Amino acid sequence: MPIPGPAELIVLLVIVLIIFGPGKLPDIGNAV
């Protein structure tokens, strides 16, 4: 696995937002 750069992290964050929705962000933050 290559180390993700800022662009990959932004894309990943957008995908997570689309899948889980902004309302789930606090739950994800607490899980991490």
C-alpha positions in Angstrom: 0.0 0.0 0.0 1.5 3.3 -1.0 1.2 6.1 1.5 -1.8 8.3 0.5 -1.2 11.9 -0.4 -3.4 14.8 0.4 -5.4 14.3 -2.8 -6.2 10.7 -2.0 -7.2 11.6 1.6 -9.6 14.3 0.3 -11.2 11.8 -2.2 -11.5 9.2 0.6 -13.1 11.8 2.9 -15.6 12.7 0.2 -16.5 9.1 -0.4 -17.0 8.5 3.3 -19.2 11.6 3.5 -21.3 10.3 0.5 -21.7 6.8 2.0 -22.3 7.7 5.7 -23.6 11.2 5.4 -22.4 14.2 7.4 -24.5 13.2 10.4 -22.3 10.1 11.0 -19.0 12.0 11.3 -19.0 12.3 15.1 -19.6 8.5 15.4 -16.7 7.8 13.0 -14.5 10.2 14.9 -15.3 8.5 18.2 -14.7 5.1 16.7 -11.2 6.1 15.5 
